[in-house]
Amino acid sequence: MEESLMQGSLGKRLKAAREKAGLSQNEAATIIHVSRQSFSKWENDHGYPDLDNLVYISDLYGVTVDSLLKGSVEDTTTQANKTQRKTTSVKLSPKLYQNRDEGLFLLVLAFVSGIVPPVGIVLPIYIMWRNNKYNSLYKVIYLVSVIMIIVSVIGTSVYVSDNWLSPTQTTVYRVK
């Protein structure tokens, strides 16, 4: 365990472990499903994560909860376990942190936005801003959003040209 991880307060140990794992506050917060401000609060010792989040954080960073809380490695681990832990890299499965509900919601919202052409220009831009790599189907959401923008621009231009730019001179005849 690194010396910087063993020193200081819980916030400093959390920050050192996060930096050692190579994650930003935003990435770690997205994976754990909390706000970035929560991570900032924890790392600046203005608050503490609850036990569930602490367990998730320890799994994410590849350290023990004891090392985060106490700042020391537990006595029960042997030298062989330490070297084995260092040599095997922990690869997180995307299925653990993908946000399926939000990804599906954004995809449906992107499709629905194409129904009303003017809304279909603005809403997909918001959808692309809200989308992130931790949503399931995030690349598909970008693709559908771009297609809906194109379809909505064409639909809006047809509507504007038919109704305002060159209205048709349709004559309505009364039937007797």
ZICOR-V935046 format. One record per residue. RES is the residue in one letter. OMEGA is omega in whole degrees, -180 to 180 (999 if undefined). Layout:
# ZICOR-V935046
res:omega
RES:OMEGA
RES:OMEGA
This chain:
# ZICOR-V935046
res:omega
M:-178
E:-179
E:-179
S:178
L:-176
M:-175
Q:168
G:-176
S:178
L:180
G:179
K:178
R:177
L:-180
K:180
A:179
A:179
R:180
E:178
K:178
A:178
G:-179
L:172
S:177
Q:-178
N:179
E:180
A:-180
A:180
T:-180
I:-178
I:-179
H:170
V:-179
S:177
R:179
Q:177
S:178
F:179
S:179
K:-180
W:-176
E:178
N:178
D:174
H:179
G:-178
Y:177
P:176
D:-173
L:179
D:179
N:179
L:177
V:178
Y:-180
I:-179
S:176
D:-180
L:-177
Y:-179
G:177
V:179
T:176
V:178
D:-179
S:176
L:-177
L:-175
K:-176
G:178
S:179
V:-179
E:-176
D:-173
T:180
T:180
T:179
Q:179
A:179
N:180
K:-179
T:178
Q:180
R:-180
K:-175
T:179
T:180
S:180
V:178
K:-180
L:176
S:179
P:-179
K:-180
L:-173
Y:177
Q:-180
N:-175
R:-176
D:-179
E:179
G:178
L:178
F:-180
L:179
L:178
V:180
L:178
A:178
F:-178
V:-178
S:179
G:-179
I:179
V:-172
P:-179
P:178
V:-179
G:175
I:-174
V:-174
L:178
P:176
I:176
Y:180
I:179
M:177
W:-177
R:-178
N:174
N:-173
K:179
Y:173
N:174
S:179
L:-175
Y:178
K:178
V:179
I:177
Y:-178
L:-180
V:180
S:179
V:179
I:180
M:176
I:180
I:180
V:-179
S:176
V:178
I:180
G:179
T:180
S:177
V:-180
Y:-180
V:-178
S:180
D:-173
N:-174
W:-176
L:179
S:-179
P:180
T:-180
Q:-179
T:178
T:180
V:-180
Y:178
R:177
V:-179
K:999
